[in-house]
């Protein structure tokens, strides 16, 4: 079982995917953390993240390893745990240009597919990102597109960041949406067969329950509806 969850920034993908994976005993992969880890490595090695050729030239160098335990997912770069620094402001401001570089996306898509293949030796995996259903795992039996109203997403992200200005956060999220949807390689899109879930007026538990229900329905051969 592969559960492909795509969606906009701040829509609750990470919390939802970890919750579904824990509830159903599946592995979990945060592909966004991999792009952040690649960005962190570029910054640490003095690569100009706005120079696509420079980023592409070194995209094959870092050794990225993602832990897939939903109770405590990890990510290391060249053996160093970068779970904390990849969430810092430096990476926040640099990840978008790095993530648009085709060589970076090709490298990480290969890595993501390897992780998915390894997880299929167990019960399966929940994978979150922005191009999972369209590019990474187009044959996934369950595809979800998770979103929410921009203002709701901004309020949630502002709380996560310790009370950041919601208006500024919303502007940043809208800009990220535009970049993700407009990039030439693997843009954020709603793929055929994806169930659209709007979490604006739903609690986290309700979203986890809804997505878990889709997975169980697919596993038992029942019809998968939309919401």
Backbone bond lengths (Angstrom), bond angles and torsions (degrees), N, CA, C in turn:
res aa  C-N    CA-C-N  psi(-1)  N-CA   C-N-CA  omega(-1)  CA-C   N-CA-C  phi
1 X - - - 1.455 - - 1.519 110.01 -
2 X 1.315 116.43 121.91 1.457 122.66 172.57 1.519 107.91 -115.62
3 X 1.326 116.12 125.35 1.458 122.44 178.62 1.518 107.12 -110.72
4 X 1.333 116.70 112.10 1.464 122.38 -177.03 1.522 109.21 -99.02
5 X 1.327 116.45 116.11 1.465 120.75 -178.48 1.528 109.23 -118.49
6 X 1.312 115.88 112.82 1.454 122.80 176.12 1.518 109.01 -110.86
7 X 1.330 115.44 167.32 1.451 117.86 176.29 1.509 113.04 159.31
8 X 1.305 113.99 178.05 1.451 122.20 -174.96 1.521 112.10 -77.21
9 X 1.327 115.83 160.45 1.461 121.50 177.35 1.532 110.37 -62.27
10 X 1.321 115.68 136.05 1.461 120.04 175.88 1.510 114.96 78.84
11 X 1.330 117.41 10.67 1.470 119.57 -177.83 1.521 112.37 -85.73
12 X 1.336 117.23 -5.14 1.461 120.76 178.57 1.511 113.83 97.70
13 X 1.338 117.45 21.04 1.472 120.12 -176.93 1.525 112.28 -60.11
14 X 1.332 116.67 -47.26 1.470 119.28 -175.20 1.520 111.70 -62.82
15 X 1.317 116.55 -50.16 1.466 119.99 -179.19 1.519 111.13 -62.55
16 X 1.321 116.13 -41.39 1.461 120.43 179.48 1.520 111.07 -64.45
17 X 1.325 116.84 -48.70 1.466 120.29 -175.82 1.520 112.15 -65.72
18 X 1.329 116.08 -40.89 1.469 118.33 177.52 1.524 110.31 -64.57
19 X 1.339 116.40 -40.31 1.456 119.88 179.75 1.515 112.39 -64.14
20 X 1.335 116.52 -43.02 1.470 120.79 178.89 1.523 110.26 -64.57
21 X 1.328 116.11 -44.78 1.469 119.82 -179.39 1.521 111.56 -61.39
22 X 1.331 116.68 -42.54 1.467 119.81 179.44 1.518 110.91 -67.19
23 X 1.315 116.76 -41.43 1.469 120.14 -178.06 1.526 111.47 -64.66
24 X 1.337 116.83 -37.19 1.465 120.30 -173.96 1.523 113.82 -102.96
25 X 1.324 117.32 1.30 1.455 120.47 178.27 1.514 113.92 72.08
26 X 1.330 116.37 35.41 1.457 121.60 -179.60 1.527 110.46 -105.71
27 X 1.333 116.19 162.54 1.459 121.03 172.60 1.530 108.43 -76.58
28 X 1.332 116.45 170.64 1.460 121.13 -175.91 1.520 109.93 -142.55
29 X 1.325 116.54 135.02 1.462 120.62 178.56 1.524 110.02 -132.42
30 X 1.326 115.46 123.31 1.466 122.83 176.18 1.524 107.60 -99.54
31 X 1.329 116.72 99.26 1.463 119.25 -177.45 1.531 111.51 -71.33
32 X 1.329 116.41 -26.51 1.456 119.08 177.77 1.515 111.79 -61.64
33 X 1.335 116.63 -35.11 1.465 120.46 178.36 1.523 110.74 -64.01
34 X 1.327 116.67 -31.01 1.459 119.72 178.72 1.529 111.08 -68.56
35 X 1.319 116.74 -40.84 1.465 119.49 176.83 1.525 110.54 -66.30
36 X 1.320 116.33 -36.08 1.456 119.92 176.82 1.528 110.90 -67.19
37 X 1.329 115.74 -39.16 1.462 119.54 179.38 1.527 110.90 -65.81
38 X 1.316 116.76 -40.50 1.461 120.59 176.05 1.533 110.09 -61.19
39 X 1.321 115.82 -41.62 1.464 120.80 179.11 1.520 111.04 -64.13
40 X 1.327 116.23 -43.93 1.472 120.67 178.24 1.522 110.30 -57.35
41 X 1.336 117.02 -43.98 1.465 121.08 -179.38 1.527 110.55 -63.27
42 X 1.317 116.53 -42.71 1.466 119.93 179.24 1.523 110.88 -60.29
43 X 1.326 116.71 -44.35 1.463 120.83 179.49 1.526 110.93 -64.53
44 X 1.332 116.64 -42.15 1.462 120.93 -179.39 1.534 111.72 -63.98
45 X 1.323 116.08 -28.16 1.471 120.13 -177.44 1.524 112.59 -101.52
46 X 1.325 115.85 14.02 1.449 120.29 173.25 1.515 115.78 69.85
47 X 1.323 117.26 22.93 1.463 120.91 179.03 1.527 109.10 -81.42
48 X 1.312 117.63 134.33 1.460 122.34 176.87 1.529 108.20 -72.49
49 X 1.325 116.86 107.97 1.461 120.45 -174.29 1.524 112.41 -69.04
50 X 1.320 117.07 -13.38 1.463 120.41 178.46 1.526 111.84 -92.54
51 X 1.322 116.54 0.14 1.466 122.57 176.49 1.523 107.52 -103.62
52 X 1.327 116.23 96.35 1.469 120.64 -174.25 1.518 112.22 -58.84
53 X 1.328 117.57 -36.73 1.467 119.91 179.97 1.524 110.97 -66.50
54 X 1.334 116.83 -39.43 1.463 120.68 179.40 1.526 111.00 -66.37
55 X 1.327 116.47 -41.05 1.463 120.74 177.78 1.525 110.38 -65.08
56 X 1.331 116.45 -44.42 1.461 120.52 -178.97 1.527 111.57 -62.24
57 X 1.327 115.92 -37.11 1.464 120.39 -176.88 1.521 112.47 -64.42
58 X 1.333 116.72 -24.67 1.463 119.22 -175.75 1.527 113.46 -115.97
59 X 1.322 116.33 6.31 1.470 120.34 -176.11 1.518 113.44 -63.37
60 X 1.319 117.53 -22.21 1.459 120.28 -178.90 1.508 114.52 -87.23
61 X 1.332 118.38 -3.62 1.463 121.02 -173.10 1.529 116.05 -81.15
62 X 1.342 119.65 -47.73 1.465 118.12 -175.38 1.523 113.39 -68.27
63 X 1.328 116.19 144.17 1.464 122.88 176.86 1.522 107.55 -99.05
64 X 1.331 116.50 106.42 1.458 122.41 -177.48 1.524 110.11 -103.35
65 X 1.331 115.44 132.28 1.466 120.87 177.72 1.523 108.78 -131.58
66 X 1.330 115.99 123.63 1.468 121.39 179.59 1.521 110.67 -105.43
67 X 1.332 116.90 126.78 1.454 121.48 171.53 1.515 109.01 -81.97
68 X 1.330 118.57 139.57 1.459 121.26 -171.00 1.533 113.92 -113.00
69 X 1.327 117.19 19.76 1.470 120.80 175.36 1.523 108.01 -80.46
70 X 1.337 118.87 115.52 1.466 119.53 -176.91 1.525 113.73 -64.22
71 X 1.324 117.29 -21.74 1.457 120.22 178.71 1.526 111.72 -75.04
72 X 1.325 116.73 -19.62 1.457 120.19 -179.25 1.515 110.92 -163.49
73 X 1.334 117.72 67.10 1.465 119.85 -178.59 1.525 110.88 -64.92
74 X 1.310 116.13 144.55 1.460 121.29 -178.37 1.518 109.81 -128.88
75 X 1.336 115.58 162.11 1.449 120.03 171.00 1.517 108.62 -149.75
76 X 1.335 115.25 131.26 1.453 120.63 179.56 1.522 109.53 -123.37
77 X 1.317 114.89 150.96 1.462 122.26 174.94 1.521 107.41 -125.25
78 X 1.317 116.34 118.42 1.466 121.52 -177.05 1.526 111.39 51.78
79 X 1.344 114.82 38.11 1.454 120.93 177.02 1.520 115.49 85.59
80 X 1.321 118.34 -2.12 1.462 122.35 -179.19 1.521 110.32 -101.00
81 X 1.333 116.52 129.86 1.465 121.09 177.07 1.530 108.75 -70.93
82 X 1.329 116.64 117.90 1.463 120.48 -177.85 1.529 111.95 -115.28
83 X 1.327 117.03 20.15 1.461 120.94 -177.13 1.519 112.51 -56.14
84 X 1.338 117.31 -37.57 1.463 120.85 -179.54 1.528 112.86 -82.04
85 X 1.330 119.29 -52.81 1.469 118.71 -175.96 1.519 115.32 -63.31
86 X 1.326 118.80 -25.25 1.470 118.43 180.00 1.527 111.80 -71.61
87 X 1.316 117.96 -9.08 1.467 121.27 178.29 1.527 111.83 -99.35
88 X 1.317 117.40 4.48 1.456 121.46 -177.84 1.518 112.96 -80.28
89 X 1.329 115.67 170.42 1.450 121.52 -176.33 1.519 113.03 -62.27
90 X 1.340 117.13 -36.84 1.464 119.76 -178.46 1.523 111.02 -59.80
91 X 1.323 116.19 -45.81 1.462 120.08 179.18 1.522 110.83 -71.49
92 X 1.325 117.51 -39.14 1.468 120.51 177.83 1.525 111.54 -53.36
93 X 1.326 115.67 -40.64 1.450 119.90 -176.32 1.513 114.64 -82.16
94 X 1.326 117.16 -9.31 1.467 120.21 -174.42 1.519 114.47 -117.50
95 X 1.327 117.84 -12.38 1.459 119.78 -171.89 1.524 113.18 -68.03
96 X 1.323 118.36 -34.38 1.468 119.88 -177.04 1.524 112.93 -60.79
97 X 1.355 119.62 -50.89 1.463 118.17 179.46 1.529 113.44 -63.99
98 X 1.333 117.29 -33.61 1.467 119.90 178.01 1.527 110.08 -67.35
99 X 1.320 116.47 -42.26 1.465 121.15 -175.61 1.525 112.86 -69.04
100 X 1.327 118.09 -17.76 1.455 119.73 179.70 1.525 112.78 -86.32
101 X 1.323 118.50 -8.72 1.471 122.04 -177.03 1.532 109.27 -75.15
102 X 1.331 118.76 119.96 1.473 121.21 -176.63 1.522 113.88 -54.53
103 X 1.328 118.24 -37.88 1.465 120.34 -178.89 1.527 111.27 -65.76
104 X 1.324 116.57 -34.97 1.464 120.85 176.86 1.519 109.68 -67.09
105 X 1.318 116.56 -46.34 1.457 119.87 -178.43 1.523 111.10 -64.44
106 X 1.331 117.36 -40.25 1.464 120.10 178.84 1.520 110.79 -62.77
107 X 1.325 116.90 -43.88 1.469 120.94 -179.55 1.524 110.33 -62.20
108 X 1.325 116.58 -45.94 1.457 119.20 -175.05 1.526 112.40 -76.41
109 X 1.310 117.92 -31.98 1.470 119.24 175.22 1.528 109.95 -62.40
110 X 1.314 117.33 -41.61 1.471 120.17 176.32 1.530 110.45 -59.76
111 X 1.329 116.42 -44.00 1.460 120.82 179.85 1.524 110.92 -64.34
112 X 1.317 116.15 -41.18 1.466 120.37 179.96 1.519 111.23 -64.45
113 X 1.309 116.97 -40.72 1.466 120.04 178.86 1.525 111.50 -66.32
114 X 1.329 116.90 -35.38 1.463 120.15 175.88 1.528 110.32 -63.53
115 X 1.338 116.46 -42.27 1.461 120.79 -179.99 1.517 111.09 -65.17
116 X 1.325 116.78 -41.58 1.460 121.13 177.86 1.521 110.65 -62.47
117 X 1.320 116.82 -44.93 1.469 120.66 -179.60 1.524 111.18 -60.86
118 X 1.337 116.27 -40.38 1.467 119.96 179.36 1.521 111.05 -65.68
119 X 1.338 116.35 -38.30 1.469 120.49 -177.77 1.516 111.85 -69.90
120 X 1.319 117.30 -24.78 1.462 119.74 -178.87 1.512 112.43 -71.25
121 X 1.346 116.34 -5.50 1.454 119.69 170.74 1.518 111.24 -74.49
122 X 1.359 115.74 -15.55 1.455 121.52 175.70 1.519 109.36 -105.23
123 X 1.348 116.27 -137.75 1.462 118.83 -177.91 1.521 112.31 -85.09
124 X 1.324 117.38 -21.56 1.462 119.86 -178.24 1.506 111.05 137.35
125 X 1.328 116.53 -168.32 1.455 120.45 -171.87 1.528 111.14 -152.42
126 X 1.324 115.03 145.41 1.465 122.67 171.77 1.526 106.47 -103.73
127 X 1.331 116.05 124.11 1.465 120.74 -176.23 1.517 109.16 -120.06
128 X 1.319 116.80 127.37 1.460 120.13 179.69 1.518 111.38 -114.02
129 X 1.328 115.17 146.03 1.446 120.04 178.14 1.510 111.56 176.07
130 X 1.327 115.11 -146.73 1.456 120.37 179.66 1.524 112.99 -127.27
131 X 1.327 116.68 -7.67 1.467 119.72 178.61 1.521 111.10 -139.15
132 X 1.326 116.71 28.67 1.463 119.40 -175.42 1.528 110.90 -71.14
133 X 1.320 116.56 -52.43 1.460 119.77 -178.82 1.513 113.88 -69.95
134 X 1.327 116.87 -26.84 1.467 120.26 -176.95 1.518 113.15 -88.98
135 X 1.340 117.37 -34.54 1.465 120.46 -170.80 1.522 113.98 -125.84
136 X 1.332 116.48 -50.81 1.466 120.15 -172.07 1.526 111.09 -71.49
137 X 1.327 116.89 -48.80 1.473 121.01 -177.09 1.520 109.69 -137.02
138 X 1.332 117.51 67.03 1.468 120.15 -176.41 1.524 114.22 -64.32
139 X 1.337 117.36 -17.55 1.460 120.53 179.62 1.532 112.85 -96.78
140 X 1.325 116.81 10.05 1.465 120.17 179.77 1.531 110.28 -56.41
141 X 1.324 118.57 132.96 1.461 120.66 -178.64 1.528 113.68 -70.35
142 X 1.332 116.46 -20.00 1.466 120.49 176.36 1.524 108.16 -127.00
143 X 1.336 115.02 121.87 1.465 121.20 176.12 1.516 108.60 -124.71
144 X 1.336 114.91 131.86 1.468 120.55 -179.36 1.520 108.53 -128.50
145 X 1.323 115.54 137.76 1.463 120.89 172.09 1.521 106.59 -115.00
146 X 1.337 115.67 111.07 1.460 121.85 -174.34 1.520 109.85 -103.90
147 X 1.316 115.65 129.76 1.457 119.55 178.48 1.528 109.17 -147.65
148 X 1.324 114.92 178.99 1.466 121.74 177.29 1.517 107.00 -163.61
149 X 1.306 116.35 163.89 1.455 121.22 176.69 1.532 109.88 -57.45
150 X 1.331 118.65 138.25 1.467 120.92 -177.59 1.527 114.30 -54.23
151 X 1.315 117.23 -38.00 1.466 119.19 -179.82 1.523 111.31 -68.14
152 X 1.332 116.74 -36.99 1.466 120.47 177.59 1.523 110.23 -67.40
153 X 1.323 116.19 -41.76 1.467 120.12 178.04 1.526 110.74 -62.44
154 X 1.323 115.72 -39.49 1.467 120.10 -179.12 1.520 111.13 -66.19
155 X 1.324 116.70 -40.91 1.474 119.47 179.31 1.525 110.81 -62.94
156 X 1.324 116.33 -42.81 1.464 119.86 179.70 1.522 111.12 -64.10
157 X 1.326 116.84 -46.06 1.458 120.75 -178.23 1.528 110.62 -65.61
158 X 1.334 117.14 -37.93 1.467 120.80 179.42 1.528 110.60 -63.19
159 X 1.331 116.39 -39.67 1.465 120.04 177.46 1.520 110.64 -66.01
160 X 1.336 116.57 -41.64 1.467 120.56 178.43 1.522 111.26 -60.54
161 X 1.332 115.71 -33.41 1.458 120.57 -176.52 1.528 112.39 -91.85
162 X 1.334 115.72 15.45 1.459 119.32 174.06 1.504 115.36 79.88
163 X 1.333 116.65 33.01 1.454 119.38 175.69 1.513 114.41 91.83
164 X 1.323 117.61 31.40 1.465 121.06 176.50 1.522 109.80 -64.30
165 X 1.325 116.41 160.64 1.455 121.45 -179.99 1.528 109.48 -65.70
166 X 1.336 117.02 119.19 1.464 121.34 -174.29 1.523 112.31 -64.05
167 X 1.328 116.87 -36.50 1.468 119.65 -179.43 1.527 110.80 -64.91
168 X 1.331 116.48 -42.11 1.466 120.43 179.00 1.521 110.35 -66.98
169 X 1.331 116.48 -39.37 1.460 120.73 178.60 1.519 110.29 -63.78
170 X 1.340 116.68 -41.95 1.462 119.96 179.52 1.528 111.20 -62.57
171 X 1.319 117.30 -41.87 1.469 120.61 178.09 1.522 110.51 -61.21
172 X 1.345 115.87 -40.94 1.460 120.30 178.91 1.527 111.37 -65.25
173 X 1.334 116.84 -41.43 1.461 120.79 179.96 1.525 111.43 -65.35
174 X 1.323 116.15 -41.83 1.470 119.52 178.49 1.528 110.78 -63.02
175 X 1.334 116.05 -38.70 1.460 120.04 178.38 1.528 110.25 -65.04
176 X 1.336 116.16 -41.98 1.465 120.04 178.54 1.528 110.75 -64.69
177 X 1.324 117.34 -39.02 1.463 120.74 177.21 1.528 110.50 -58.91
178 X 1.327 115.67 -43.72 1.459 120.77 -178.52 1.525 110.92 -64.76
179 X 1.332 116.42 -42.49 1.463 120.30 178.71 1.526 110.37 -64.12
180 X 1.334 116.50 -47.25 1.466 120.61 -176.97 1.530 111.73 -63.20
181 X 1.324 116.07 -39.93 1.466 119.82 -177.01 1.520 112.47 -78.93
182 X 1.337 116.76 -23.90 1.454 119.74 -173.94 1.513 115.80 -99.68
183 X 1.338 118.15 -6.78 1.465 118.58 -177.28 1.526 111.04 -67.90
184 X 1.322 115.45 151.85 1.467 120.68 -175.90 1.519 112.41 -72.11
185 X 1.328 117.23 -35.08 1.461 121.56 -176.21 1.530 110.68 -101.19
186 X 1.314 117.04 120.92 1.471 123.47 176.17 1.529 113.15 49.00
187 X 1.324 117.85 60.70 1.462 119.27 179.31 1.526 112.05 -69.16
188 X 1.331 115.14 157.62 1.452 120.74 173.86 1.525 108.29 -66.13
189 X 1.330 116.56 124.55 1.458 120.39 -178.30 1.527 109.22 -153.60
190 X 1.312 115.76 159.23 1.464 120.67 175.59 1.528 106.93 -90.08
191 X 1.310 116.62 111.98 1.462 120.38 -175.21 1.520 111.57 -82.50
192 X 1.332 115.30 159.53 1.464 120.55 175.60 1.526 109.40 -58.64
193 X 1.302 116.16 134.15 1.453 121.03 178.44 1.509 114.81 88.52
194 X 1.336 117.23 -4.73 1.466 119.26 179.95 1.523 110.85 -79.51
195 X 1.310 115.83 139.55 1.456 122.13 175.06 1.526 107.88 -89.34
196 X 1.307 117.26 121.83 1.455 121.44 -179.47 1.533 109.87 -86.02
197 X 1.318 115.10 126.43 1.458 121.30 179.87 1.528 108.56 -122.56
198 X 1.322 116.16 118.49 1.463 122.03 176.78 1.530 107.58 -98.44
199 X 1.336 115.64 113.11 1.463 120.01 -174.40 1.524 113.66 -92.27
200 X 1.346 117.46 7.99 1.470 120.86 -175.01 1.517 112.24 -52.00
201 X 1.326 116.73 -47.56 1.466 121.04 -175.06 1.525 112.97 -108.19
202 X 1.328 116.45 19.30 1.459 120.69 -179.69 1.520 110.74 -112.94
203 X 1.332 116.55 148.29 1.459 120.43 172.47 1.521 108.33 -79.07
204 X 1.326 115.46 164.29 1.464 119.46 177.88 1.522 110.33 -59.30
205 X 1.326 117.84 -44.04 1.464 120.52 -179.90 1.524 111.77 -60.33
206 X 1.329 116.09 -36.75 1.462 119.65 179.44 1.529 110.79 -67.18
207 X 1.322 117.10 -40.41 1.464 120.24 179.27 1.529 110.41 -67.03
208 X 1.336 115.76 -43.49 1.468 119.70 178.12 1.527 110.06 -59.74
209 X 1.318 116.37 -43.35 1.456 120.42 179.63 1.517 112.42 -63.86
210 X 1.329 116.10 -40.39 1.461 120.19 -179.67 1.526 110.93 -64.98
211 X 1.337 116.49 -47.83 1.465 119.83 -178.47 1.532 110.42 -67.78
212 X 1.317 117.04 -39.65 1.470 120.10 177.30 1.516 110.56 -59.68
213 X 1.325 116.25 -38.87 1.461 120.55 178.30 1.525 112.05 -63.11
214 X 1.337 116.11 -38.40 1.460 119.75 177.13 1.525 111.23 -62.81
215 X 1.334 115.36 -40.38 1.468 119.76 -179.35 1.529 110.62 -66.09
216 X 1.322 116.13 -45.66 1.460 120.11 179.85 1.521 110.45 -62.67
217 X 1.338 116.45 -40.46 1.468 119.74 178.89 1.516 111.23 -62.31
218 X 1.340 115.72 -42.68 1.465 119.06 179.41 1.525 111.28 -66.00
219 X 1.322 116.35 -38.97 1.459 120.73 -178.59 1.519 112.71 -67.80
220 X 1.336 115.54 -30.54 1.465 119.39 -178.44 1.510 112.39 -97.19
221 X 1.350 116.47 -0.04 1.456 119.57 177.19 1.501 114.72 85.44
222 X 1.362 117.20 10.03 1.458 119.59 178.39 1.515 109.58 -79.11
223 X 1.296 117.08 165.43 1.472 121.64 179.30 1.510 109.63 -70.24
224 X 1.333 116.33 138.92 1.452 121.58 176.69 1.508 108.06 -100.66
225 X 1.335 117.21 117.02 1.457 121.21 -178.79 1.494 111.38 -93.05
226 X 1.337 116.70 -175.21 1.452 121.78 179.86 1.502 109.67 -118.71
227 X 1.349 115.26 163.42 1.452 120.80 -179.96 1.515 108.50 -140.26
